[in-house]
């Protein structure tokens, strides 16, 4: 059970692979999908025919199309049509749970499953996993943040409703004294852990908001010598679309993205947890351009650990300057790499203990 974001999908595949190798049977993936996007090809290829989808609430952007509007998001998701779709989704989730009869559901920050657990009260064990659950860790960057904290805390409580165990992913060590709340390192796939980073002389960009692409093209018109590879979800445009000979656009393809991440000088993206954790593991500096409160907290947190820098604009010049001043390879802060390698074993022990 998971949300539609790339991070949640890759985490789900990582955990599924880990469970399958250790005597468990994963009987399916249930994805909350927004209307504007499709399930990526890489996920279909990895999960096979075991995917079910349903409508889930989505974020809406402001007039400039580059920041999430909380007010508009709430308004659009409480219309009669949206509420009817939510009710249909809850019924669909219930039918899947009844049909599959799982011993355990792992929820990757999907609000409708949390709402389902609250309303239907299924007699199954639930493990909820997300970086955002660090908002429940007293004194953490999330818990001490100010902007959007109340909304994020409420949303996180909904996502983790009725959980037997809530697991927060953290780039820095954290010890929890609660038995139903655990903090573990980020869950990165073996495909990432096996990469051997090098400097290929190009920047990499990962964006979902097409408005950022316009800004990037505008910047590149004055910097045509800079090679940039961009991954976006604009499937209307042709694959491999190129501007100014050096600005290349690729459809979202996770294996291809990792190939380019391995050789990039640095990464430009919003402040999604997964991509930054991958870049940091490979020693790649990041320019973070957050679009909502959760990402703003992420960006502040990661910048404090020198994973990269934060900007209100997707401006490659800032990342290039940062790389020239700080160097292209990051230091391994607080044994981050070895902690990431240990994450799956920690999670497996926690699941087996249930």
C-alpha positions in Angstrom: 0.0 0.0 0.0 1.6 3.2 -1.0 1.3 6.8 -2.3 2.2 7.7 -5.8 5.5 9.5 -5.2 8.7 8.0 -6.7 10.2 7.7 -3.2 7.3 5.7 -1.9 7.4 3.5 -4.9 11.1 2.7 -4.7 10.9 2.1 -1.0 8.0 -0.3 -1.6 10.1 -2.2 -4.2 13.1 -2.3 -1.8 11.0 -3.7 1.0 9.2 -6.1 -1.2 12.5 -7.5 -2.5 13.9 -7.7 1.0 10.8 -9.6 2.3 10.8 -12.0 -0.6 14.4 -12.9 0.0 13.7 -13.6 3.6 10.8 -16.1 3.5 7.9 -13.7 3.3 5.3 -13.6 0.4 4.3 -10.2 -1.0 0.8 -10.7 -2.5 0.3 -7.3 -4.1 0.8 -3.5 -4.4 -2.1 -1.1 -4.0 -1.4 2.4 -5.2 -3.2 5.6 -4.5 -3.0 7.4 -7.8 -3.9 11.0 -8.7 -5.7 11.7 -12.0 -2.9 13.7 -13.6 -0.2 11.0 -13.5 0.3 7.4 -14.5 2.1 4.6 -12.6 5.7 4.8 -13.9 7.0 2.1 -16.3 9.8 1.1 -13.9 7.3 0.2 -11.2 5.1 -1.9 -13.6 8.2 -3.8 -14.8 9.3 -4.5 -11.2 5.9 -5.3 -9.7 4.4 -7.2 -12.6 0.7 -7.9 -12.6 0.2 -7.4 -8.8 -0.7 -3.7 -9.0 -4.1 -2.3 -8.1 -4.9 1.4 -8.2 -7.5 3.8 -6.7 -8.1 7.5 -6.6 -6.3 9.4 -3.9 -6.3 13.2 -3.0 -3.7 15.3 -4.8 -1.7 18.5 -4.3 -2.7 21.6 -6.2 -0.3 24.5 -7.1 -0.6 28.2 -6.9 -1.0 30.6 -9.8 2.7 30.5 -10.6 2.5 26.7 -10.8 5.7 26.2 -8.8 4.4 26.0 -5.2 1.8 23.9 -3.6 -1.2 25.8 -2.3 -2.5 24.3 0.9 -5.7 26.3 0.7 -6.4 25.2 -2.9 -5.4 21.6 -2.1 -7.9 21.4 0.7 -10.7 23.1 -1.3 -10.2 20.9 -4.3 -10.2 17.7 -2.2 -13.4 18.4 -0.4 -15.7 19.0 -3.3 -18.7 16.6 -3.6 -17.1 14.8 -6.5 -13.8 14.4 -4.6 -15.5 13.1 -1.5 -17.5 10.6 -3.6 -14.3 9.4 -5.1 -12.7 9.0 -1.7 -15.7 6.9 -0.5 -15.3 4.7 -3.6 -11.6 4.3 -2.9 -12.2 3.3 0.8 -14.7 0.6 -0.4 -12.2 -0.6 -3.0 -9.4 -0.8 -0.4 -11.7 -2.8 1.8 -12.6 -5.2 -1.0 -8.8 -5.8 -1.7 -8.1 -6.4 2.0 -11.0 -8.9 2.3 -10.0 -10.6 -0.9 -6.2 -10.9 -0.2 -6.5 -11.4 3.6 -2.9 -10.3 4.3 -1.2 -10.9 7.7 0.4 -7.5 7.4 0.0 -4.3 5.4 3.0 -1.9 4.9 1.8 1.6 4.3 4.1 4.1 2.7 2.5 7.4 3.7 -0.8 6.8 1.9 -3.6 8.9 3.6 -6.5 6.9 2.3 -5.3 3.7 3.8 -4.9 5.5 7.2 -8.5 6.8 6.7 -9.6 3.3 5.8 -8.0 1.9 9.0 -9.8 4.5 11.1 -13.2 3.8 9.5 -13.2 0.1 8.8 -10.9 -1.0 11.7 -9.5 -4.1 9.9 -8.1 -6.8 12.1 -4.6 -6.9 10.5 -1.3 -5.6 11.6 -0.1 -2.4 9.9 3.4 -1.0 9.6 3.6 2.6 8.4 6.9 3.8 6.9 7.9 7.4 5.9 10.5 10.1 6.6 7.7 12.5 7.5 7.0 10.5 10.7 10.1 12.2 12.1 7.6 14.9 13.1 6.7 12.5 16.0 10.4 12.4 17.1 10.7 15.0 19.9 13.4 17.5 19.1 13.9 16.5 15.5 14.1 19.0 12.6 10.5 18.0 11.7 9.2 18.3 15.2 10.8 21.6 15.8 9.8 23.2 12.4 7.3 25.9 12.3 5.9 26.4 8.7 3.1 24.0 7.9 3.8 21.9 11.0 0.2 21.5 12.2 -1.1 20.4 8.8 1.9 18.0 8.3 1.4 16.5 11.8 -2.3 16.0 11.2 -1.7 14.5 7.8 1.0 12.2 9.3 -1.4 11.0 12.0 -4.0 10.1 9.4 -1.4 8.2 7.3 -0.3 6.2 10.4 -3.7 5.6 11.9 -4.1 2.2 13.7 -0.5 1.3 13.0 1.0 -1.6 14.9 4.4 0.0 14.3 5.3 3.4 12.9 8.7 3.7 11.3 10.4 7.0 10.6 13.3 7.2 8.1 16.1 9.5 9.1 19.4 10.6 7.6 20.8 11.1 11.1 20.8 8.6 14.1 17.9 8.8 16.4 16.9 6.6 19.3 13.2 6.1 20.2 12.1 4.8 23.6 8.6 3.9 22.3 7.8 0.3 21.4 5.4 1.3 18.6 7.7 3.9 17.0 11.1 3.2 15.5 13.6 5.3 13.6 15.8 3.7 11.0 18.1 4.9 8.2 16.8 5.6 4.6 15.8 2.5 2.6 17.7 2.6 -0.7 17.6 -0.1 -3.3 20.5 -2.4 -4.1 20.7 -0.8 -7.5 21.7 2.4 -5.8 24.1 0.7 -3.3 26.0 -0.9 -6.2 26.6 2.3 -8.2 30.2 3.6 -8.6 30.0 7.4 -8.8 32.2 9.4 -11.2 32.3 12.9 -12.7 30.7 12.8 -16.2 30.8 16.6 -16.6 27.0 17.2 -16.6 24.2 18.3 -14.2 21.2 16.1 -13.5 17.7 17.5 -12.9 14.6 15.7 -11.6 11.3 17.6 -11.7 7.5 16.8 -11.8 6.3 20.4 -12.2 6.5 21.4 -15.9 6.8 25.1 -14.9 10.3 24.4 -13.6 11.2 23.1 -17.1 10.3 26.6 -18.5 12.6 28.3 -16.0 15.3 25.8 -16.9 15.0 26.4 -20.6 15.1 30.2 -20.0 18.3 29.9 -18.0 19.9 27.5 -20.5 19.4 30.0 -23.4 22.1 32.1 -21.7 24.2 29.1 -20.7 24.2 26.8 -23.7 27.6 25.2 -22.9 26.3 23.6 -19.7 25.2 20.0 -20.3 22.0 19.1 -18.3 19.9 15.9 -18.4 16.4 16.4 -17.1 13.9 13.7 -16.0 10.3 14.9 -16.0 6.8 13.4 -16.3 5.7 15.2 -19.4 4.9 12.2 -21.5 3.2 14.4 -24.1 6.6 15.6 -25.2 8.9 13.3 -27.1 11.5 11.2 -25.3 15.0 12.7 -25.7 13.7 16.2 -26.5 16.7 18.5 -26.7 17.2 22.3 -26.5 20.4 24.2 -27.4 22.1 20.9 -28.1 23.0 20.4 -24.4 19.7 20.4 -22.5 18.2 17.0 -22.8 14.7 15.9 -21.5 14.0 12.3 -20.6 10.7 10.6 -19.5 10.8 9.3 -15.9 12.7 6.0 -16.0 14.2 4.9 -12.8 17.0 2.7 -14.1 18.0 5.4 -16.6 17.8 8.1 -13.9 20.2 6.1 -11.7 22.6 5.7 -14.6 22.7 9.5 -15.0 22.9 10.0 -11.2 26.0 7.8 -11.1 27.9 10.2 -13.4 26.5 13.6 -12.7 28.4 16.5 -11.1 25.3 17.5 -9.1 21.5 17.2 -8.9 18.8 19.8 -9.2 15.4 18.8 -7.8 12.8 19.7 -5.3 13.4 18.4 -1.8 11.9 14.9 -2.0 13.5 12.6 0.5 14.4 9.7 -1.7 16.3 11.5 -4.5 18.4 13.5 -2.0 19.3 10.4 0.0 20.4 8.6 -3.2 22.5 11.6 -4.2 24.1 11.9 -0.8 25.0 8.2 -0.7 26.9 8.8 -4.0 28.5 12.0 -2.8 26.5 14.2 -5.3 25.7 17.8 -4.1 22.1 18.9 -4.5 20.3 22.2 -5.3 16.9 21.9 -3.5 13.9 23.9 -4.6 11.1 22.9 -2.2 7.4 23.4 -3.3 5.6 22.7 -0.1 6.1 22.7 3.7 7.3 19.1 4.0 10.0 19.7 1.3 11.0 23.0 3.0 11.7 21.1 6.2 13.6 18.5 4.2 15.6 21.2 2.4 16.6 22.9 5.7 17.5 19.6 7.3 19.6 18.3 4.4 21.4 21.7 4.0 22.4 21.6 7.7 24.3 18.4 7.0 26.0 19.9 3.9 24.1 17.6 1.4 23.5 20.7 -0.7 21.9 24.1 -0.8 18.4 25.6 -0.9 16.9 28.1 -3.3 13.5 29.4 -4.2 14.4 29.1 -7.9 15.7 26.2 -9.9 18.9 28.0 -10.8 21.8 25.8 -12.0 24.3 28.7 -11.5 23.9 28.4 -7.7 24.7 24.7 -7.8 27.7 25.2 -10.2 29.1 27.9 -7.8 28.5 25.6 -4.8 30.4 22.7 -6.5 33.3 25.0 -7.4 33.6 26.3 -3.8 32.9 23.1 -1.9 34.0 20.3 -4.2 32.0 17.8 -6.1 32.2 15.0 -3.5 30.4 15.2 -0.1 31.9 14.0 3.1 30.3 10.9 4.7 28.5 12.7 7.5 27.9 10.6 10.7 28.7 7.3 8.8 25.7 7.9 6.6 26.7 5.3 4.0 27.2 2.4 6.4 24.0 3.3 8.2 22.1 3.2 4.9 23.5 -0.3 4.2 22.3 -1.5 7.6 18.7 -0.2 7.1 17.1 -3.3 5.6 18.4 -5.6 8.3 17.0 -3.3 11.0 13.6 -3.1 9.2 13.5 -6.9 8.7 14.1 -7.6 12.3 11.3 -5.1 13.3 8.8 -6.8 10.9 9.8 -10.3 12.0 9.3 -9.2 15.7 5.6 -8.6 14.9 
